[in-house]
Structures are given as structure tokens and as C-alpha cells.
């Protein structure tokens, strides 16, 4: 996983899976990388093939963190299996999803 700083936005990429095995570490690393100036998080899901309920929970936790800072979480280029999970769980209504 890679975390890059871009002004008010934290860019996260290189996530292969987001599940029970790594969701807590993912959430903690992203929250730990957030400085006072960061309001938004962009998560590139173009390499992510699997997300389970624990992974969705981690995304919701980050969403709450950004909402407290008047920011947003954007999910970039989710793969078809991840897009399907987001739609089945209606998470596509909570997160801004951007497909390039």
C-alpha cells in the first residue's frame, strides 16, 4: 500500500485486498498518515480484487473521520467485483466513486 500527500488530500493506492486480515492495519495506517491539513482521502481501488464487511467497515471509519473535517472519501476506479459489492451494500450512495 502506498500513501501520498497532495495538499488537503491523502492519496492511497496499491491495495490488493481489503478484508478481515488487513482492514484494521489499513485504517490505522491511513488515519496515522493524516495530518492536520488533510480533509480528503482518495483511495485507488483499481488493483483491489476483494473487499469484505471488515474492509467496508474500515472505509466507513475513514468516511467518518473525513466528515468530521468537512472532507470526503473518494473511491477511484473500483474493479467490477468491488463495484458490485459497493452497489449491493448501497455504499455507492455514501462514497463519491470516480471512474476514469
BELQUI-V520391 format. One record per run of one state. SS is the DSSP state (alpha for helix, beta for strand, coil for the rest). FROM is the first residue (numbers start at 1). TO is the last residue. If there is no record, write none. Layout:
SS/FROM/TO, SS/FROM/TO
This chain:
coil/1/1, beta/2/6, coil/7/8, beta/9/13, coil/14/16, beta/17/18, coil/19/22, alpha/23/33, coil/34/39, beta/40/44, coil/45/49, beta/50/51, coil/52/52, alpha/53/68, coil/69/72, beta/73/76, coil/77/79, alpha/80/88, coil/89/90, alpha/91/93, coil/94/95, beta/96/98, coil/99/100
